[in-house]
Amino acid sequence: MNHGWIKAMASNNGGDCVEMRRREGDVEIRDSKDPDGPVLRFTPSEFAAWLDGAKHAEFDHLLDS
């Protein structure tokens, strides 16, 4: 089943967000400011591994400047 593009409720209207959708069994992610630009595509298990890392703060250090 395919789904339309969605973005997190925490996204602001300043354009600092990405959109995601489920398409042909995979999860696709794109920059909301560039809807015709490149799309990253992940299998459900790849996306689940990333989501688990995000939930456990494994990537928080990437926000440090």
N, C-alpha and C positions, 0 to 999 in steps of 0.2 A: 504494500500500500504506500502511496506517495502522500506527502503532507506539504502544506505551504510553508513558506519561510516564517520563522518566529525569532524574536529576540528577547533577551532577559528583561524582566520588569524593572530591574535596577538600571537599565540603560537610560541615559538622558537624551534629550533632543539635540545635543551638541554634535551628534554624529560619531561619538566614540563607542561604537558597538559593532558586534558581529551578528549575523543571522545564521540560523541553523534550520535544517529540514531533514526529514527522512525520505530518501528516494531510492527506489529499487533495492531496498534492504540495507542500504548504507546510510551513514550520517554525513551530510554535506554542510560545509561552513564557508561563509563568504563575508567580505567587508560590506557593511550596509551602505557605505558611501559609494561603492563601485559595484552595483548589481550586475553589470555586464563583464566584470573582471573575473579573475581566476577563482575557482572553487576548490577547496580542499575536501577530499573524500576519504572517509574512514569506515572500516568494517565496524559492526556493533561491538566486537570484542576490543578493538583498538580504542574506540571512543569510551567504552566502559573503563579501560585501564587509565585513560587520561582523566576521566571524571573522578575516579577513585583517588588519583594523585592530587587533584584539585581539592577534593573534600578533606584530604589529610594534610593540606598546606605544603605539599612537596614543591610547589612552584612559587611560593610567596616571595622568595628571594629575588625573583625576576622583576619585581616591582620596585626594588631598591635602586636609587639613582647613584 
